[in-house]
Amino acid sequence: MKTLQLGTDGPIVSAQGFGAMGISVGYGDTDLTEARATLEHAFELGITLFDTADAYGFGENERFLAPFFAAHRDELVIATKFGLNRTPDGELTIHNDPAYLRAAADASLQRLGVDEIDLYYMHRRDPAVPLEEMVGAMAELVAAGKVKHLGLSEVTADELATAHAIHPIAAVESEWSLFSRDIERQVVPAAARLGIAMVPYSPLGRGLLTGVNHVDPKATNDVRNTMSRFQGANGEANQALLEPLRKIAETRQATVAQVALAWVHQRTAVWGTSVVPIPGTRSRTRVEENVGAVGLTLDDAELAALEPIAAEVAGARWDDPSFISSGRE
C-alpha cells in the first residue's frame, strides 16, 4: 500500500482510506459480523486511515469501531467529526459553537476509547458561528492534547483559507468522484495552493460508479431511495454514463469500481496535493476490490474518455445545497 501525507505537517496515511459510515447508517441493513471482518481485512491490506463521525448512527458508529481501534491503536489514523445533530422530530441540525464542539470532542473520545483523536473534522459549516471562534476552539483541543490534527468538511475556498490562517488544516473532506466534481471549481485549487490534502468521500458515487445496482427500492433505511440521482429516469440515465468505464475495465481486466477509484487516485498528480479517497464497504470482497484500484494508472486516452461524464450526470449530489460547499460559493 502506498502512503501519502495529509497536509504539510499532517499524518502519513495509506493512499486509500476506509469510510465507516455505511456500517451504521445510510445504506440498508448491515451484517455486523461481516463488517467487523471487513475492518480487519482492510487493515491487513494496508489501510491505516479510518473515518467515522459522531453523527453516524449518533454515536453508534464510533462505539462499533472502538474495539477495532483498541486492537491496532498505534498503527491507525483515526478521523472523526463534530457538527451534526438530530432534533427529536428527526431533523438534522448543524452546530459549530465552541461549547458544543468541546462537548462533542469529549463524547467522541469516550466512545472511541482513545485519549487523542488523530484528525478531527468540522462535519458541516454553520455560517451563523464566526469561523474564528470555531477554529479557535478546535485549536484549543490540539493544545489540550485531545486532538492531533484539524480537518474541515464541505467548506468553501474562502472558509478554508480563513481557517488555515488561524490554525493549520491537514485535510478537507468532501464528495468527489467522476459524478461529483463541483469542488474542483474553487475548493480543490485552494487546498492545493495551501498544501492541504483532499479526502474524497463517496468516491464511488454511493455505489452508482460500481456498475452494480445494490439499492433495494423497498428499504426505508437506505438514503439512496430519497436521492434524485438514483430515481427513475435520472437513475437510468446515470447508469448509461458508465459505458466508458465498462470499456476501460474490460480492457484493463479490472472492475468498473476500480476504474472509477483509479480516476480519483490520479487527482493527486493532477492537482499536486495528496488525494486520499475513503470508499466505504461492509464486505471483505469489496474492500479487496477497492484496494486493487491503488495500483491502476489510467492513460491519457482513458482519462479523456472519462472527462465529460460529470457534466452529464442527472440529479443533484445533495438535495439541500446549503449542506455542501458549492451551495455557499
Backbone bond lengths (Angstrom), bond angles and torsions (degrees), N, CA, C in turn:
res aa  C-N    CA-C-N  psi(-1)  N-CA   C-N-CA  omega(-1)  CA-C   N-CA-C  phi
1 M - - - 1.460 - - 1.519 110.43 -
2 K 1.320 116.50 127.84 1.452 121.38 174.57 1.528 109.37 -68.82
3 T 1.323 115.23 160.09 1.463 119.88 175.82 1.518 109.88 -127.79
4 L 1.336 115.45 155.26 1.452 123.10 177.87 1.521 108.44 -140.18
5 Q 1.321 116.12 158.97 1.458 120.36 177.16 1.522 109.31 -100.54
6 L 1.317 115.79 135.17 1.459 121.36 175.70 1.523 108.98 -86.88
7 G 1.321 116.11 105.12 1.450 119.96 179.87 1.518 112.29 77.51
8 T 1.309 114.62 174.09 1.461 120.23 -176.60 1.522 112.20 -63.74
9 D 1.322 116.60 -38.37 1.468 120.91 -177.63 1.520 112.39 -123.46
10 G 1.329 117.36 18.48 1.454 120.71 -175.99 1.511 113.22 -84.45
11 P 1.319 117.26 -175.60 1.462 121.46 -176.38 1.526 112.44 -74.20
12 I 1.317 116.13 154.62 1.467 122.72 171.33 1.525 107.04 -85.19
13 V 1.326 116.46 128.24 1.465 120.67 -176.84 1.522 109.96 -134.01
14 S 1.312 115.85 165.97 1.455 120.98 173.13 1.525 109.36 -62.37
15 A 1.326 116.63 149.15 1.460 121.26 -177.05 1.522 112.14 -64.40
16 Q 1.309 117.05 -19.70 1.463 122.02 173.18 1.515 108.10 -127.63
17 G 1.325 115.98 132.58 1.455 120.72 178.10 1.515 111.58 -102.85
18 F 1.320 114.98 -168.38 1.470 121.43 -176.66 1.524 108.57 -131.37
19 G 1.330 116.37 119.80 1.458 121.20 175.83 1.515 110.01 -92.98
20 A 1.328 116.44 119.67 1.470 120.78 -169.85 1.522 114.40 -96.50
21 M 1.317 119.39 -0.15 1.457 120.72 -173.68 1.520 113.36 -53.61
22 G 1.333 116.77 -46.83 1.453 120.94 -173.29 1.512 115.10 -62.36
23 I 1.325 116.72 -16.09 1.464 119.06 176.49 1.530 110.27 -63.77
24 S 1.324 116.36 -33.99 1.463 120.21 -172.80 1.519 114.83 -109.82
25 V 1.323 117.95 -24.96 1.463 118.50 -171.26 1.522 110.40 -160.81
26 G 1.324 115.89 151.65 1.455 120.95 166.15 1.501 117.40 104.43
27 Y 1.339 118.02 -34.13 1.450 119.54 -170.56 1.518 113.58 -127.86
28 G 1.321 116.83 37.91 1.455 120.51 176.73 1.521 112.91 87.21
29 D 1.309 115.22 -170.07 1.469 121.38 -175.67 1.527 111.69 -69.79
30 T 1.338 115.45 150.56 1.458 121.90 -178.19 1.521 110.78 -122.27
31 D 1.334 115.99 135.21 1.457 122.20 168.83 1.519 106.11 -84.39
32 L 1.327 116.96 103.24 1.465 120.49 -172.53 1.530 112.36 -67.27
33 T 1.320 117.79 -29.12 1.466 120.23 176.75 1.520 110.21 -65.12
34 E 1.324 116.14 -45.36 1.461 119.95 177.75 1.529 110.80 -67.26
35 A 1.317 116.93 -35.59 1.466 120.22 178.94 1.524 110.87 -63.10
36 R 1.334 116.86 -42.11 1.479 119.98 177.32 1.529 110.51 -62.70
37 A 1.313 116.25 -42.64 1.462 120.37 179.28 1.533 110.80 -65.60
38 T 1.316 116.60 -33.47 1.464 121.27 179.13 1.517 110.99 -67.14
39 L 1.320 117.90 -40.86 1.467 121.06 175.87 1.521 110.85 -58.70
40 E 1.323 115.90 -47.19 1.460 119.82 -179.15 1.529 111.19 -64.30
41 H 1.317 116.28 -38.84 1.460 119.27 -179.15 1.527 110.43 -69.08
42 A 1.324 116.92 -37.50 1.464 120.10 176.18 1.522 110.32 -58.95
43 F 1.315 116.06 -42.79 1.470 120.85 177.68 1.524 110.86 -63.76
44 E 1.333 117.23 -42.46 1.462 121.58 178.63 1.531 111.34 -60.75
45 L 1.327 116.08 -32.13 1.465 121.04 -178.70 1.525 112.58 -83.48
46 G 1.335 116.85 -0.61 1.457 120.56 174.66 1.506 116.15 104.22
47 I 1.312 118.48 2.78 1.465 120.81 178.44 1.524 109.41 -74.39
48 T 1.322 115.82 129.28 1.471 120.41 -178.79 1.525 113.24 -120.40
49 L 1.329 118.53 -16.54 1.471 121.61 179.56 1.522 109.20 -97.70
50 F 1.333 116.31 116.95 1.459 121.89 179.32 1.520 109.12 -119.66
51 D 1.332 115.53 127.31 1.458 122.14 -169.99 1.519 111.37 -114.35
52 T 1.328 115.66 127.44 1.456 122.01 178.05 1.527 108.66 -138.27
53 A 1.328 117.34 -169.59 1.469 122.45 177.08 1.512 108.49 -166.10
54 D 1.329 115.71 153.03 1.461 118.19 178.23 1.519 111.75 -66.24
55 A 1.347 117.34 -21.16 1.463 120.94 -178.77 1.525 113.53 -81.02
56 Y 1.323 118.38 -13.56 1.458 120.65 -178.40 1.530 109.01 -77.59
57 G 1.325 115.03 95.72 1.446 119.71 -173.59 1.519 111.27 75.65
58 F 1.336 116.30 10.24 1.463 124.03 179.38 1.528 111.60 48.72
59 G 1.345 112.10 61.68 1.452 121.72 178.22 1.506 113.73 104.21
60 E 1.318 117.92 -25.34 1.463 121.79 -175.50 1.530 111.82 -62.28
61 N 1.343 117.04 -42.74 1.459 120.44 -177.19 1.520 111.53 -65.30
62 E 1.313 117.50 -44.25 1.464 120.76 178.37 1.529 110.74 -61.48
63 R 1.319 117.22 -42.33 1.470 120.25 179.33 1.528 110.93 -64.79
64 F 1.323 117.08 -39.54 1.462 120.46 179.90 1.527 111.11 -63.77
65 L 1.317 116.88 -38.74 1.458 121.40 -177.29 1.526 112.94 -76.71
66 A 1.314 118.20 -20.79 1.466 122.00 -172.23 1.536 113.85 -53.51
67 P 1.332 121.03 -47.56 1.476 119.25 179.68 1.528 112.83 -62.55
68 F 1.317 117.38 -37.70 1.465 121.46 176.92 1.521 110.25 -64.15
69 F 1.325 117.04 -44.51 1.465 120.35 178.31 1.529 111.03 -62.98
70 A 1.324 116.90 -40.07 1.466 120.25 -179.77 1.526 111.36 -62.16
71 A 1.317 116.95 -35.93 1.466 121.08 -177.71 1.524 112.60 -72.21
72 H 1.348 117.01 -23.22 1.465 119.92 -173.79 1.532 112.02 -133.22
73 R 1.314 117.28 26.34 1.464 120.37 -167.25 1.517 114.28 -51.31
74 D 1.308 118.69 -46.44 1.466 121.27 -173.17 1.524 113.05 -73.72
75 E 1.331 116.94 -9.12 1.468 120.15 -176.61 1.524 112.88 -109.50
76 L 1.325 117.35 2.04 1.456 121.58 -175.08 1.522 111.88 -118.31
77 V 1.327 115.03 156.08 1.465 122.54 168.69 1.529 106.48 -112.38
78 I 1.325 115.14 115.64 1.462 121.70 -175.84 1.525 109.39 -98.40
79 A 1.332 115.73 122.36 1.461 121.54 176.64 1.520 109.18 -115.37
80 T 1.317 116.27 132.51 1.462 120.85 173.06 1.521 108.65 -141.22
81 K 1.335 116.66 176.78 1.458 120.88 -169.98 1.524 111.09 -141.12
82 F 1.328 114.66 160.08 1.465 122.48 172.44 1.522 108.18 -131.01
83 G 1.308 116.10 163.21 1.460 119.68 170.24 1.506 115.71 126.64
84 L 1.331 118.50 -17.91 1.461 120.96 178.76 1.524 110.06 -110.77
85 N 1.309 115.46 138.76 1.458 121.04 175.48 1.516 107.92 -141.70
86 R 1.308 116.22 171.10 1.458 120.13 -179.02 1.524 109.55 -129.35
87 T 1.320 115.73 131.84 1.458 121.29 178.53 1.524 109.40 -74.36
88 P 1.348 118.20 165.42 1.471 120.66 179.35 1.529 113.66 -56.39
89 D 1.352 117.35 -27.63 1.464 118.64 179.97 1.535 112.46 -91.32
90 G 1.342 116.64 8.01 1.451 120.87 172.27 1.514 116.15 96.90
91 E 1.309 118.56 -0.56 1.469 121.05 -178.52 1.530 110.88 -77.60
92 L 1.341 116.23 134.28 1.451 121.00 175.50 1.519 110.19 -76.64
93 T 1.330 116.69 133.75 1.454 121.76 178.40 1.525 109.22 -127.40
94 I 1.323 116.23 155.25 1.459 122.52 -177.25 1.520 109.45 -111.23
95 H 1.343 115.88 134.82 1.463 121.30 -179.70 1.529 109.82 -133.93
96 N 1.318 116.24 122.23 1.471 121.15 178.09 1.517 112.81 -121.69
97 D 1.318 118.89 1.83 1.454 119.69 -174.11 1.534 110.23 -69.32
98 P 1.335 116.85 147.63 1.472 121.49 -173.86 1.519 114.43 -55.16
99 A 1.322 118.03 -41.92 1.463 119.64 -178.83 1.525 110.68 -62.51
100 Y 1.336 115.78 -41.11 1.458 119.77 -179.64 1.526 110.86 -64.85
101 L 1.344 116.98 -46.58 1.469 118.27 -174.90 1.527 111.55 -69.25
102 R 1.329 117.68 -31.79 1.472 119.01 176.53 1.528 110.30 -64.04
103 A 1.326 115.58 -44.84 1.467 119.88 178.77 1.522 110.94 -65.61
104 A 1.336 116.10 -38.87 1.464 120.43 179.73 1.524 110.93 -64.01
105 A 1.326 117.15 -41.47 1.462 120.41 179.21 1.524 111.01 -62.92
106 D 1.321 116.64 -44.78 1.464 119.63 179.41 1.524 111.14 -62.00
107 A 1.338 116.44 -39.90 1.463 119.86 -179.99 1.528 110.98 -67.04
108 S 1.348 117.22 -39.54 1.462 120.10 178.53 1.523 111.28 -66.15
109 L 1.316 116.79 -41.45 1.469 119.90 177.55 1.523 110.83 -57.69
110 Q 1.316 116.29 -41.64 1.460 120.28 -178.92 1.529 111.01 -68.49
111 R 1.322 117.23 -44.81 1.468 119.86 -178.96 1.526 111.21 -66.68
112 L 1.329 116.90 -38.43 1.462 121.21 -179.25 1.515 112.74 -75.50
113 G 1.328 116.47 -20.65 1.464 120.80 -179.73 1.507 113.23 72.22
114 V 1.349 116.92 33.15 1.468 121.26 -179.16 1.525 109.21 -125.68
115 D 1.329 115.41 162.81 1.462 120.99 177.85 1.521 112.03 -91.83
116 E 1.330 116.75 -18.78 1.456 120.79 -175.98 1.523 109.71 -149.06
117 I 1.322 116.64 136.93 1.464 123.08 175.96 1.525 107.83 -91.92
118 D 1.327 117.38 127.19 1.460 120.23 -175.86 1.530 112.36 -68.85
119 L 1.328 117.28 -40.47 1.464 121.95 -177.86 1.520 108.22 -142.10
120 Y 1.335 116.12 114.98 1.467 121.06 -175.05 1.524 109.45 -113.52
121 Y 1.330 115.47 115.47 1.461 122.24 -176.99 1.530 112.11 -98.84
122 M 1.313 115.99 144.92 1.452 121.35 156.85 1.529 106.52 -76.22
123 H 1.321 117.80 124.23 1.466 121.50 -172.37 1.527 112.00 -76.80
124 R 1.311 116.64 -47.18 1.458 122.55 176.83 1.526 109.09 -143.14
125 R 1.313 116.15 154.22 1.453 122.99 -173.50 1.524 111.95 -95.25
126 D 1.341 114.95 128.62 1.464 121.99 172.40 1.525 107.47 -103.22
127 P 1.341 118.73 102.34 1.464 121.07 -176.50 1.529 113.69 -61.51
128 A 1.335 117.16 -15.44 1.464 119.61 -179.60 1.525 112.44 -73.17
129 V 1.330 117.16 -19.06 1.464 121.43 178.96 1.524 108.45 -99.71
130 P 1.328 118.54 123.16 1.469 120.14 178.88 1.528 111.03 -54.05
131 L 1.333 114.90 132.94 1.453 119.80 -178.15 1.524 111.57 -58.83
132 E 1.343 115.78 -35.69 1.457 120.19 -179.38 1.533 111.46 -61.25
133 E 1.329 116.44 -38.13 1.467 120.57 179.24 1.522 110.97 -67.35
134 M 1.331 115.75 -45.12 1.461 119.27 -176.97 1.533 111.49 -66.80
135 V 1.339 117.01 -49.99 1.461 119.76 -177.88 1.524 110.04 -66.70
136 G 1.337 116.89 -35.50 1.461 119.40 176.30 1.516 111.69 -59.89
137 A 1.338 116.31 -41.07 1.463 119.95 178.46 1.524 111.23 -69.47
138 M 1.334 117.65 -35.60 1.464 120.52 175.92 1.530 110.16 -64.66
139 A 1.334 116.45 -40.23 1.462 120.69 178.42 1.521 111.31 -63.70
140 E 1.329 116.86 -33.06 1.464 120.13 176.71 1.526 110.92 -63.27
141 L 1.328 117.12 -33.58 1.462 120.96 177.29 1.525 110.71 -65.15
142 V 1.333 116.11 -36.36 1.466 120.02 176.32 1.527 109.65 -65.52
143 A 1.334 116.13 -46.95 1.465 120.42 -179.56 1.521 111.69 -61.45
144 A 1.332 116.72 -30.91 1.460 121.46 -178.97 1.525 112.59 -82.84
145 G 1.336 117.62 -4.12 1.459 120.79 179.39 1.516 114.43 80.06
146 K 1.340 117.30 13.91 1.460 120.24 179.06 1.524 112.42 -90.18
147 V 1.322 116.47 -20.68 1.457 123.06 -177.26 1.526 108.29 -138.74
148 K 1.341 116.93 140.54 1.469 120.07 177.88 1.524 112.35 -91.55
149 H 1.340 117.03 -47.23 1.461 121.47 -174.60 1.533 109.59 -136.34
150 L 1.330 115.47 153.44 1.455 121.30 -177.80 1.525 111.49 -107.98
151 G 1.329 115.22 146.34 1.447 121.68 175.29 1.513 110.59 -138.50
152 L 1.314 116.27 163.78 1.462 123.07 177.28 1.523 108.22 -131.73
153 S 1.323 116.01 149.37 1.458 120.72 179.18 1.528 109.84 -124.99
154 E 1.319 115.73 134.71 1.462 122.85 176.82 1.534 112.21 52.15
155 V 1.336 115.68 57.42 1.464 121.04 175.50 1.525 109.28 -111.39
156 T 1.324 115.63 162.10 1.455 120.43 174.66 1.524 109.49 -82.72
157 A 1.325 116.14 169.02 1.464 120.92 178.24 1.523 111.03 -62.18
158 D 1.328 117.20 -40.59 1.470 120.32 179.74 1.525 110.98 -65.65
159 E 1.342 116.38 -42.23 1.462 119.83 178.14 1.518 111.07 -62.77
160 L 1.307 116.53 -39.32 1.459 120.95 179.79 1.524 110.92 -63.92
161 A 1.322 116.79 -46.36 1.462 120.45 -178.98 1.527 111.30 -63.79
162 T 1.328 116.55 -41.27 1.464 120.38 178.94 1.523 110.88 -63.72
163 A 1.320 116.80 -45.69 1.462 121.10 -179.16 1.520 111.19 -63.86
164 H 1.322 116.73 -42.88 1.469 121.40 -176.85 1.529 111.44 -65.48
165 A 1.330 116.30 -28.62 1.469 119.72 177.59 1.524 111.58 -72.58
166 I 1.333 117.13 -23.02 1.466 121.75 179.22 1.519 110.53 -84.00
167 H 1.330 116.10 -45.38 1.466 122.02 178.49 1.522 107.78 -153.76
168 P 1.339 118.94 140.45 1.465 120.67 -179.20 1.531 112.56 -54.13
169 I 1.313 115.13 131.96 1.460 122.49 176.01 1.525 107.76 -104.52
170 A 1.316 116.61 126.23 1.467 120.49 -176.91 1.522 112.23 -82.27
171 A 1.347 116.79 -37.01 1.459 118.89 -171.97 1.523 111.43 -154.04
172 V 1.307 114.87 152.21 1.463 123.06 170.95 1.518 107.87 -115.95
173 E 1.315 116.48 125.43 1.461 121.05 176.23 1.520 108.66 -101.46
174 S 1.312 115.85 125.53 1.455 120.67 179.37 1.513 109.03 -155.38
175 E 1.327 116.47 158.23 1.456 119.50 177.33 1.530 109.25 -68.57
176 W 1.335 115.53 132.90 1.464 120.58 -178.94 1.515 108.18 -157.01
177 S 1.300 116.38 121.25 1.456 121.81 -179.89 1.524 108.52 -162.48
178 L 1.309 116.65 -179.96 1.456 121.07 174.92 1.528 112.06 -61.97
179 F 1.322 117.42 -20.02 1.457 121.93 178.57 1.528 113.05 -97.52
180 S 1.331 118.19 -11.28 1.473 121.86 -174.58 1.521 109.60 -141.08
181 R 1.337 116.50 97.63 1.457 120.53 -174.20 1.536 112.78 -124.22
182 D 1.320 117.53 16.31 1.467 119.90 -176.87 1.529 112.84 -62.06
183 I 1.338 117.83 -29.24 1.469 119.30 -178.04 1.526 112.49 -69.63
184 E 1.329 117.18 -11.87 1.460 119.49 178.25 1.523 112.34 -71.56
185 R 1.330 117.43 -16.59 1.469 119.56 -178.91 1.522 111.34 -65.98
186 Q 1.341 117.44 -46.31 1.459 120.16 -174.09 1.532 113.67 -134.60
187 V 1.325 117.91 -41.97 1.462 120.67 -171.05 1.526 111.75 -68.86
188 V 1.310 117.65 -48.62 1.470 119.75 -178.08 1.529 111.62 -63.54
189 P 1.331 119.62 -45.58 1.469 118.20 176.32 1.529 113.12 -58.48
190 A 1.339 116.66 -38.08 1.467 119.76 178.45 1.517 111.02 -65.98
191 A 1.318 116.88 -43.37 1.467 120.46 178.79 1.521 110.82 -61.82
192 A 1.326 117.10 -43.19 1.458 120.67 179.72 1.526 110.86 -63.50
193 R 1.308 116.55 -40.91 1.470 121.11 -179.77 1.526 111.57 -64.76
194 L 1.326 116.09 -35.32 1.466 121.53 -176.18 1.530 112.92 -90.87
195 G 1.316 117.76 -4.23 1.456 120.40 -178.50 1.507 113.70 75.02
196 I 1.335 116.57 35.13 1.460 123.04 -178.28 1.528 109.06 -109.17
197 A 1.316 117.13 135.70 1.460 121.59 -178.79 1.527 110.80 -76.26
198 M 1.320 115.15 156.75 1.458 122.11 173.08 1.530 108.79 -110.37
199 V 1.324 115.81 134.85 1.466 121.59 178.38 1.533 106.99 -121.57
200 P 1.332 117.55 92.74 1.463 120.63 -177.08 1.533 112.42 -72.02
201 Y 1.335 115.79 124.10 1.462 118.95 169.35 1.524 108.43 -95.26
202 S 1.313 115.87 160.98 1.474 122.81 -175.05 1.529 112.28 48.71
203 P 1.344 118.01 47.97 1.468 119.45 -179.77 1.524 112.89 -68.69
204 L 1.331 116.28 -11.11 1.462 121.07 175.13 1.533 111.36 -107.86
205 G 1.332 116.14 22.20 1.464 120.05 175.07 1.506 113.68 59.08
206 R 1.351 116.67 37.80 1.474 122.05 -177.32 1.527 112.13 56.94
207 G 1.321 114.84 33.29 1.459 120.69 177.28 1.511 114.66 102.02
208 L 1.350 117.47 -17.31 1.465 119.59 -179.34 1.518 112.28 -59.56
209 L 1.329 116.58 -33.62 1.453 121.29 -175.02 1.528 113.57 -91.31
210 T 1.314 116.81 15.25 1.469 119.75 174.58 1.521 112.16 -91.27
211 G 1.330 116.35 -17.66 1.452 120.11 -176.33 1.507 113.80 82.05
212 V 1.342 116.19 1.15 1.470 121.68 179.65 1.521 108.37 -126.21
213 N 1.313 117.56 132.02 1.457 121.40 179.33 1.524 109.48 -87.10
214 H 1.333 116.20 106.30 1.461 121.43 -179.22 1.526 112.27 -97.65
215 V 1.323 118.30 4.68 1.460 121.24 -171.97 1.523 111.07 -88.36
216 D 1.321 115.44 124.61 1.463 121.47 173.03 1.525 107.60 -87.92
217 P 1.335 118.74 111.19 1.468 120.19 -175.39 1.524 113.75 -62.70
218 K 1.335 117.31 -15.25 1.461 120.68 -179.87 1.527 112.66 -92.33
219 A 1.329 116.92 -6.74 1.468 120.43 -176.02 1.525 110.35 -77.04
220 T 1.306 116.07 116.45 1.466 120.33 179.49 1.522 111.65 -79.73
221 N 1.339 117.87 -12.43 1.463 121.19 179.80 1.525 112.03 -104.06
222 D 1.342 116.62 20.97 1.459 121.30 174.66 1.523 108.15 -113.50
223 V 1.333 115.68 111.96 1.461 121.64 -174.24 1.520 111.86 -62.46
224 R 1.319 117.82 -23.31 1.458 120.43 -178.10 1.521 112.49 -64.75
225 N 1.327 117.00 -21.86 1.455 120.35 177.73 1.520 112.57 -73.71
226 T 1.321 116.79 -4.92 1.471 121.02 175.78 1.528 111.57 -113.42
227 M 1.327 117.96 2.14 1.461 121.43 -174.84 1.527 110.44 -102.22
228 S 1.327 115.30 133.77 1.466 120.63 -171.07 1.522 113.25 -64.09
229 R 1.321 118.76 -26.44 1.462 120.29 -178.31 1.525 112.91 -67.69
230 F 1.316 116.38 -18.91 1.456 120.56 -176.35 1.527 112.85 -101.55
231 Q 1.328 117.34 -5.10 1.452 119.76 -168.77 1.526 113.12 -99.56
232 G 1.327 115.45 137.95 1.459 123.00 169.15 1.506 115.28 48.13
233 A 1.352 115.11 -128.45 1.459 121.17 -177.06 1.520 111.57 -62.72
234 N 1.334 117.05 -33.76 1.466 119.75 177.68 1.525 110.95 -60.57
235 G 1.328 115.78 -47.75 1.454 120.23 -179.11 1.519 111.89 -60.61
236 E 1.334 116.34 -42.41 1.465 120.27 179.56 1.529 111.07 -65.47
237 A 1.330 116.53 -42.87 1.462 120.30 179.96 1.523 111.09 -63.79
238 N 1.319 116.74 -39.75 1.461 120.01 -178.29 1.525 111.83 -69.98
239 Q 1.315 117.03 -33.78 1.468 119.17 175.24 1.527 110.95 -64.31
240 A 1.318 116.40 -35.13 1.468 120.23 -179.95 1.529 111.45 -66.63
241 L 1.333 117.18 -25.46 1.462 121.15 -179.60 1.529 112.86 -70.29
242 L 1.323 116.79 -11.19 1.458 120.43 -176.86 1.531 113.41 -81.43
243 E 1.317 118.10 -4.32 1.460 119.99 -175.08 1.530 113.16 -56.74
244 P 1.346 120.41 -43.26 1.476 118.50 177.08 1.530 112.41 -61.08
245 L 1.336 117.71 -36.14 1.465 120.72 178.22 1.523 110.50 -65.98
246 R 1.340 116.04 -39.98 1.462 119.63 -179.97 1.528 110.86 -63.12
247 K 1.316 116.68 -39.92 1.466 119.97 179.93 1.530 110.86 -65.38
248 I 1.318 116.25 -44.22 1.463 120.15 178.55 1.523 110.41 -64.17
249 A 1.326 115.85 -43.10 1.464 120.36 -179.20 1.524 111.03 -60.38
250 E 1.320 116.17 -41.72 1.469 119.73 -179.98 1.530 110.21 -64.96
251 T 1.318 116.67 -42.91 1.464 120.42 -179.72 1.521 111.52 -65.35
252 R 1.319 116.11 -39.52 1.466 121.23 -175.59 1.524 113.41 -87.96
253 Q 1.337 116.88 -2.67 1.465 121.60 -174.70 1.534 109.64 55.32
254 A 1.311 114.15 45.28 1.467 123.00 178.47 1.515 108.29 -122.65
255 T 1.320 116.79 -177.18 1.452 120.99 175.15 1.518 109.19 -103.04
256 V 1.313 115.92 163.49 1.468 121.04 176.73 1.523 110.38 -58.36
257 A 1.322 116.52 -42.40 1.464 120.51 179.77 1.525 111.17 -61.39
258 Q 1.323 117.34 -40.32 1.465 120.40 -179.67 1.528 111.29 -65.43
259 V 1.307 117.03 -37.32 1.469 120.15 177.01 1.530 110.15 -64.89
260 A 1.329 116.44 -44.54 1.460 120.40 179.76 1.524 111.48 -62.90
261 L 1.327 117.07 -41.79 1.470 120.47 178.76 1.518 111.70 -70.17
262 A 1.325 117.19 -36.30 1.461 120.23 178.56 1.525 109.88 -60.90
263 W 1.330 116.72 -39.21 1.469 120.45 177.20 1.529 110.21 -58.73
264 V 1.324 117.90 -43.35 1.468 120.83 179.37 1.526 110.24 -65.00
265 H 1.308 117.23 -45.14 1.463 120.23 179.56 1.529 111.54 -57.75
266 Q 1.317 117.45 -35.87 1.463 119.88 -178.03 1.523 113.29 -74.69
267 R 1.325 117.55 -5.89 1.475 119.64 174.45 1.528 110.34 -65.16
268 T 1.334 118.18 -23.92 1.470 120.41 176.41 1.519 110.44 -57.44
269 A 1.322 116.54 -47.35 1.463 120.65 -179.96 1.524 111.34 -71.48
270 V 1.316 117.26 -35.56 1.465 121.09 -177.79 1.520 111.41 -66.40
271 W 1.346 116.56 -42.62 1.461 120.72 -172.17 1.525 113.46 -102.56
272 G 1.308 118.28 -13.60 1.452 120.07 176.83 1.508 114.31 75.24
273 T 1.322 117.41 22.46 1.458 121.74 172.60 1.514 108.17 -139.03
274 S 1.313 118.26 155.04 1.459 121.18 -176.38 1.527 111.07 -62.60
275 V 1.313 115.57 130.97 1.467 122.36 176.23 1.521 107.04 -123.60
276 V 1.332 116.51 113.57 1.468 122.33 -174.39 1.525 108.76 -122.07
277 P 1.334 118.33 94.58 1.468 120.23 -179.81 1.528 111.49 -69.80
278 I 1.335 115.14 151.44 1.464 120.53 -178.92 1.540 110.16 -125.37
279 P 1.335 118.00 66.79 1.465 118.53 176.94 1.520 110.58 -60.69
280 G 1.309 114.90 144.32 1.453 119.78 178.83 1.515 111.12 -106.43
281 T 1.311 116.26 149.45 1.461 121.01 176.67 1.520 108.61 -160.30
282 R 1.322 115.33 162.21 1.467 121.51 175.41 1.524 110.12 -122.54
283 S 1.339 115.29 20.04 1.456 121.40 -173.39 1.520 110.75 -131.11
284 R 1.332 117.13 133.03 1.463 121.06 176.61 1.526 111.16 -62.77
285 T 1.325 116.53 -37.30 1.468 120.07 179.13 1.514 110.59 -62.60
286 R 1.327 116.43 -43.30 1.465 120.05 -178.41 1.517 112.16 -69.70
287 V 1.320 118.27 -36.17 1.464 118.59 179.69 1.528 109.87 -67.16
288 E 1.334 117.47 -35.02 1.466 120.09 174.23 1.527 110.35 -62.93
289 E 1.320 115.70 -44.24 1.463 120.14 178.92 1.530 110.63 -59.86
290 N 1.331 116.33 -45.81 1.465 120.13 -178.90 1.524 111.85 -61.68
291 V 1.314 116.69 -45.63 1.466 120.40 -179.15 1.528 110.33 -63.43
292 G 1.320 117.56 -29.70 1.457 120.86 178.36 1.511 113.82 -61.78
293 A 1.326 117.36 -17.20 1.465 120.96 179.82 1.519 112.75 -77.79
294 V 1.333 117.36 -18.51 1.467 120.46 -174.92 1.523 111.34 -61.61
295 G 1.315 117.31 -35.89 1.456 120.62 -177.42 1.516 114.50 -94.28
296 L 1.326 117.69 7.18 1.464 121.59 -178.16 1.525 109.76 -96.24
297 T 1.342 117.16 119.05 1.459 121.99 179.52 1.520 109.26 -113.10
298 L 1.316 116.68 119.25 1.460 121.97 -179.95 1.521 109.94 -81.52
299 D 1.339 116.60 144.00 1.458 119.40 -179.99 1.531 110.25 -86.61
300 D 1.307 116.38 176.12 1.466 120.57 -174.46 1.522 112.00 -61.43
301 A 1.311 117.76 -39.92 1.460 120.71 -179.71 1.529 111.12 -65.50
302 E 1.326 116.52 -39.44 1.463 120.47 178.70 1.533 110.58 -67.38
303 L 1.311 116.04 -42.53 1.470 119.55 177.98 1.523 110.75 -62.46
304 A 1.321 116.74 -39.22 1.465 120.51 178.97 1.526 111.32 -64.48
305 A 1.326 116.75 -35.71 1.466 120.61 179.20 1.520 111.92 -67.42
306 L 1.324 116.33 -27.98 1.464 120.72 -178.81 1.526 112.83 -89.03
307 E 1.309 117.03 -16.62 1.464 121.65 -172.19 1.534 114.11 -57.50
308 P 1.339 120.72 -40.91 1.474 119.42 -174.93 1.520 115.22 -76.04
309 I 1.302 118.67 -10.07 1.466 120.89 -168.08 1.526 112.98 -58.59
310 A 1.320 117.85 -49.10 1.465 120.75 -172.79 1.523 112.53 -57.45
311 A 1.321 116.93 -36.35 1.467 120.59 -177.79 1.523 112.16 -68.66
312 E 1.315 117.56 -16.38 1.463 121.41 -175.83 1.526 113.29 -104.32
313 V 1.322 117.59 -1.23 1.467 120.28 -176.95 1.525 110.37 -66.37
314 A 1.317 115.59 135.96 1.472 121.94 179.74 1.518 110.18 -96.42
315 G 1.342 116.23 127.96 1.458 121.32 178.92 1.513 112.33 98.10
316 A 1.326 116.24 146.94 1.465 121.92 -179.61 1.519 110.63 -76.21
317 R 1.331 116.21 153.78 1.467 118.98 178.63 1.510 111.61 -76.79
318 W 1.314 118.22 -20.99 1.473 121.57 177.61 1.521 108.19 -145.58
319 D 1.331 116.82 131.83 1.459 120.04 -174.61 1.523 112.75 -67.23
320 D 1.326 117.54 -33.33 1.460 121.73 177.98 1.523 108.44 -102.57
321 P 1.354 118.51 103.65 1.468 120.13 -174.58 1.525 113.86 -63.96
322 S 1.332 118.18 -20.84 1.468 119.81 179.50 1.523 110.99 -71.64
323 F 1.342 116.75 -13.26 1.467 121.87 -177.85 1.523 112.17 -82.72
324 I 1.345 117.54 -8.90 1.459 120.70 -177.64 1.523 109.75 -127.78
325 S 1.329 115.87 158.68 1.457 120.91 -172.67 1.524 112.67 -60.76
326 S 1.337 117.89 -41.05 1.457 119.94 -176.68 1.515 111.82 -65.97
327 G 1.330 117.49 -21.36 1.446 120.56 177.41 1.513 113.26 -73.68
328 R 1.361 116.71 -11.74 1.468 120.21 179.81 1.534 112.56 -118.05
329 E 1.331 116.42 4.72 1.469 118.66 -179.51 1.531 110.44 -67.61
